[in-house]
Amino acid sequence: MALRGNLRDFTITQLLNLINLANKTGILVVVGPSKTAQIAFRDGKLAYAQIDQEDGSLASVLYKAKKLSSSQFKSIQQRAAHISDKELGLLLINAGYLSQEDILTNLQQYFMDIIQRLFTWVEGFFHFDNDSFPPDDRISVRLDLENLIIEGSRQMREWEQLQDEIPSLDMALKFTDRPGTNLRNVNLSVEEWRVVSYINPRNTIRQIASATKMNDLEMRRIVYGLLQAGLVETTRLESASSPAPTMRVYPTEDKEEQKSLVNRLISRIRSL
C-alpha cells in the first residue's frame, strides 16, 4: 500500500481507519509544523508510538504514571541507563516491583495519549513505510484501533465546531464589562486560570497558547468556555508601546483583578 499525502486531504482518523481495515504492518511517519511522529502498527493494531526526541523510555513512562518513585527513576537512569526497555521490564517484573500487565497497560496509555495528540494536527505530511518495525530495544503492544478511531472522530467534530466559533487564534481577548460576570464567583480549572492570567488586549490567543504550552484544540476549548460564560470577549489586538524583537506575553494589568487571580490560583492549587 503506497500511502503518502497531506493532512489537509487525509485526517489522522482516516489514516487509522485505513490501516485498521487493511491489517497493515509498518510505520506511519507524520511530519507536523514543528514535530514529527512515528506510529508503528502490526497487523492493523497499534504497536508503538514516538514523537520527536521525547523521552518515551519505559522508565520515563512508568515514572510519569507514578509507578516509579523519583528515587527509583534516578537510580535506573544512573545504574541501568545502558540496558534496553525489554531488559528493564524483565528486571522490574522479576524483582516484584511491577507485573507484566502493569508495564503493558502504562505503555498502551502512553501510546494512546500520543495518538490523541495527533488528532489535533491538521497540517503536515505523512507517509507509510511498509513492513517497518519499532526499535528492537523497545517494548511493543497490540492495541485495537477501533476505540481510538471513535475518539478521533469525536475530536474532529469538536475541532470543526471550535474552528467555526473561534476561526482565528490571532485575535485578542479582554474581560467583559457586563454586570454579574465576576471572576471571584466562578469555579475555573487550573488550566483556565493560567489562560485567564494572560488575558490582555496586547496578547493574541496564539501567544497565550504558547505561553501556557497548550495546543490549538486545548486553547480553543478553554477560550470557547470563557466566551460562553460571558467572562471574556474578542477584541482588536493592541500594540505594545515598546514592542520587543521577540514575542512577549503580557499578564493582565488590572491590579485588583490580578490580585484576585493570584489568590484564587493559590487556593485552587492547595486544594488539589
N, C-alpha and C positions, 0 to 999 in steps of 0.2 A: 504494500500500500504506500504509494508516494504521497506523503501528506506534508504540505508546506503552504504557508499563506499568511494573511494579515488578520489580526484580532478584530478589526473593524468589519470583516466579512464573515468570520467564523469565531464564535464565542468559546470560552473555556468549557462551558456546559455542553455545547455541541461537539467539541473535541472529545470530551469524556464519553459522551453517548456513542460516538462512532467507534472509539477504542473498545468500549464495553461490548457493543454488538458484534464487532469483528473479532473479538477474543485475541487482540493483538498483544505481542510481546515486543518491548522496545522502550526507548526513552523519548519522551516529549520534551523538547527544549523550547522554552518560551522566553523571548527577549523583550522585556518591557522598556519603558523610557529610561529607567535608572537601575534596574535589576534584571538578572537572568535566573530562571528557574529550570530545574531538571526533574522531571517526574518519570519514574520507571514503572512499567507495567509488565505483568507476566500473565499470559492467557486472559487478558482483559480485566485483570484485577490490579489494584494499586499495590505496588511493592516497596516503593521508596520515593522520597521527595527531598529536594535541597534547593535553597535559594542562595545564590552567590556564595560568599565565604562564611555565611552564618554558621556558628558552631552547632552542628546537628549531631555531634558525637553522642554516644549512649550516655556517657557520664553527664554531659550538659543537659540532655533531655530529662534524665532522672532527677537531676538537681533542680531544674526549673519546675518539675512536677512535685517537688518536695518529697521525693522518695530517697534522696540522699541529703545528709546534713552538709552544712558549709565545710566542716572539718573533714568529712568523708570525701567531698568533692575535691578539696585542695590536696588531700592525701593521694587520691587517684591521679591528679594532674602531676604531682611531684614524683610519685613512685611507679606509676603504671601508664605513663603517657606513651610509652613505646609499644604497648600491646594493642591489638585490634579490638573493635567493639564486640566481636564474637567471643574472643578470649575473655574480655572483661565480663561479658554476660555470664559465661560459664563460671567464672570465679565468684561472682555475686550469688549465683544460684547454689553452688557447692558450699559456699560459706554460710548459707542460710539467710542472707540479707534480703533477698527477693526471690520470688518464684518466676518461672518462665512466663507465666500468664501476666505477671506484673510488668515485666520487661516489654512483652509484645503489645500489651494494652496501651502503655505510655508511648511507645513508638508509633502505634496506629494513630493516637490522638495528635501527636506532633505532626505527622504527615497530613492528617486531615486538616489541621489548622493551616498548613501551607496551602493546600488546595483552596480553602475558603478565602485566603488572602488573594489568590489568583482570580477569584470571581470578580474582584474589583478592578482588574486590569482590563481596560477597554482599548488600549492602544499598544501596538507592538507586533512582533512577528513570531512565527513558530515553525518548527519542522520536527518530523518524527523519524527517529533513527531505528529502523527495523532490527530486531534481534540483538539489541544492545542491552546490557545488564548493569545493575548498580555496582559500585566498587566492591571488590571481594571481601574487604575487611569490615564492611558494614552489614548490619542485620536487616534483612528484608522481611516484609509481611505479606499477607494475602488478604486484601480487603475489598469486598464487593463495592462497586461504584454506584449502585442504584440510589442509595440514600444521599450520597454526595451530589448526584445529578439533580435529585429533587430539591436539595438545599440550594444548589446553584441556580435552578430555575426560579426559586422563590427570591433569591437575592437579585437576580436580573430584573424581575418585575419591580422589586423595591427600588433598584437603581434607576430604572426608567422613570418611575414616579417622582423620585427625588430630583432627577435631572429636569423634569418638567417644572417642578416647584422652585428649584434653585438652578437655573440654567448656566450660571457662571460663578466661579469661585473668586473672580476678580472684583467682586462688589465689596463694599464695606458695610459694617453694621453699627448701629447706635441703639442705646436704650430708649424705649418709648417714653413719652410723657403722659401716657394715659393714666387716669385715676385707677387705683386698685392694683397696679402692676408693681408691687413692692417685692423686691428680691428677698427681703428678710422673711417673708411668709411663704417662700417657695422651697420645696424639697428637691434639690438637684443632686445628681451623682457627682462623684469626684471629677470625672471627665468633663461634665458640663460646667463645673465651677472653674476648671482650668481654662475652658474656652471663654467663659464669661469674663475672666480676669484680663483678657486681651481685647475685649470689645471696645473699639475706638474708631472713629471715622477715618483715622490715618492708617488703619490696618485692613488689608483685604482678608477675605475668608481664607484664601490660599496661604497667606502669610501666617495666619493663626494656626492653620493645619500643620504647617511646617514647624512652628514653634512648639506645638503640643504633640508633635510626632504622630499625627493621625492621618490615615489615608482618606481619599476623597469620599468614600462611602460613609465612613465613621463621622467625618466632618459634616457631611450633608445631613445625616441623621440628627445630629445634635442641633445644628442650626435650624432645621425644619421644626424640631420640637420647641425651640425657643421662639420661633416666629409664630407657631400655632398658639403658644401660651400668651402671646401678646407682650412678651418681655422685651423683644428687640424688633427692629425693622431695618430694612436695607436702606442704604444712603449712598450718595456720591462720595467717592474717595477724596479725602482732603490731603493736600500736600504738606509734608513737614516743612517747618520754617528753614531748617538747615539740613537738607537731605544728605544722608551718608552715602558713600560709594557702594556699600553693600546693604542688603536688606536689613531693616530694623523692624522690630515689632514693639509697639508701644502699649503698656498697660493702661487700663482705664485711668483718666485724670481726675475724676470726681473723688475727692479725698474721703468724704463720708461714705460713699459707696465702696471705695477701695477698702476702707477700714472694715466695713461690714462684710465684704467678700473674704478678707483675710480671716476674720473671726469665724465666719461660717465654715470656711475651708478647714481651719484648725479643728473645729468641733466635729466636722464630718470625719476627718482622718482619725481623731481619737476614738470615734465610735466604731471604727472598723475592727 
